[in-house]
Amino acid sequence: MGVIKRQGIKNMITGYIGMAIGFVNLVFVQSHFLTQEELGLTRLLYSFSLLVAMFVPLGIGNATIKYFPSFKDPANKHHGYFGFMNLFPLVGFLGAGLVLWLSKDFIFNQYRTESPLFLEYFNYVFPLIFFNSFIAVLSVYCNANFKTTIPSFLNDVVVRIITIVLVSVYFLKWLSLDQFIACFTAIYAFQMIVLLSYIFLFDRPGFKIDWKMIREKRMKDVIKYGMILWFAGIASMGLKYFDSIMIAKYMPLSFVAVYTIAAFIPTVIDASLTALERIAGSKISFAWAENDIEQIREIYKKSSLYLLLLGGFLFLIINLNIHTLLKFLPEGYQAGEWVVLIISLGSLYNMATGLNAPVLFNSDKFRYGAFFLILLAVIVLVMQMLLIPLYGIVGAAIATSAAAFVYNTLLLVSVWKFFRLQPFDAKNLRVLFSILIGFSCIYWLPHFDIRALDICFRSLLAFLLYGAFVYYQNIVPEFHKYIPWNSKLKR
């Protein structure tokens, strides 16, 4: 747990600094400095390219997490695994780019009515796909080497700061829209180059592939594993980005902007889960390789309790203040209030179930997880096609949140069925009780006319009430020693 604790804490801190910067970026910069259509355009370009970029690596990212430990040999430059790994996104990009180019007419027909601006800048998706596919693979290589802090800082902090600067420069009319989109694309080229440089700084891997070693390691199994999880990865990314892509099909780009900001706010809740998974995935993979079930059980249970505890507090802070918070945005963004609550519920459940995905996907039952993701992606796509025309952005939120509930439930049941592992005990129920009581007591209180005062009051009340429930129910006694006045009470 030492490595997980150290890098998990670092990633969590980095993640939340990044979330704070991202919050400022969207709520106070992009929403005011860009029109809703321009904000919707950048989101759609990014979402569309990232979804396609998931096809490009052909599953080598998932295979790297599971199989890299068997290749790890710094003296022999890991037998050229780095060069072997990068062949996949290169070949995948050529194939995906060709298919996308041949499908342009079909794609244009889907967006011509509601989002014509997207068609003017469609060609930028090609470099965005290239950069994001290699960013994904290079980040996985860092994770496999337990070097997660710098990639996290680069992705969560540096890229967002550069984006703020770029949007501000565009707002000052120093750039045209064409130049702005070109610079927006160049941000991801910069991220890819820095990641590559960092890898050579800490590892100095080789591009010369040891094909004999590749054959000895039964690369057919590696590729088979990677290809199965490749489809799962596509489905997983689809669950995150289908909504923006589908909204743009049925509604103007301005609604993509409203949904983007509303859907971003609840990501604060499960940001720590993402940070923990980056390092815990590799740790759990090693534990499975050594058949260390007790270590997996400990990681699984602690992740569920601590993540639910933190997620519950963030759920309260966000949803008790969202009505007032959205008033700081330009007119039109207030329509996202229900979106925030609905997606927050899915995010909270995601936190409550802990590291169920790394446990299943790094085991020999990974095929079930892949099947669940693929099935769920199809269901979500159908739900969005049905719900967005009926309920607009709220329909998209319902589909996204429902996906989180169904998927995590399937993972929970599978991990219990196959390994008799489950993360819950009475403490988890006490945390849920504390969240429910805290929300019920504060939500109905009248709002102050002064917005900043209203947010501060509700946040402080939530902190005191939730903290008191957690403390007096003795949910995490191991942390009581860090409370200054606790030691005085014992005297």
Buried (B, 14 or more C-beta within 10 A) or exposed (E): EEBBEEBBBBBBBBBBBBBBBBBBBBBEBBBEBBEBBBBBBBBBBBBBBBBBBBBBBBBBBBBBBBBBEBBEEEEEBBBBBBBBBBEBBBEBBEEBBEEBEEEEEEBEEBBEEBBEBBBEBBEBBBBBBBBBBBBBBBBBBBBBBBBBBBBBBBBBBBBBEBBBEBBEBBBEEEBEEEEBBBBBBBBBBBBBEBBBEBBEEEBEBBEEBBEEBBEEBEBEEBBEBBBBBBBBBBBBBBBBBBBBBBBBBBBBBBBBBBBBBBBBBBBBBBBBBBBBBBBBBBBBBBBBEEEBEEBBBEBBBBBBBBBBBBBBBBBBBBBBBBBBBBEBBEEEBBBBBBBBBBBBBBBBBBBBBBBBBBBBBBBEBBBBBBBBBBBBBEBBBEBBBEBBEEBBBBBBBBBBBBBBBBBBBBBBBBBEEBBEBBBBEEBBEBBBEBBEEBBEBBEEEEBBEEBEEBBEBBBEBBBEBBBEBBBEBEBBEEEEEEEEEEEEEEE
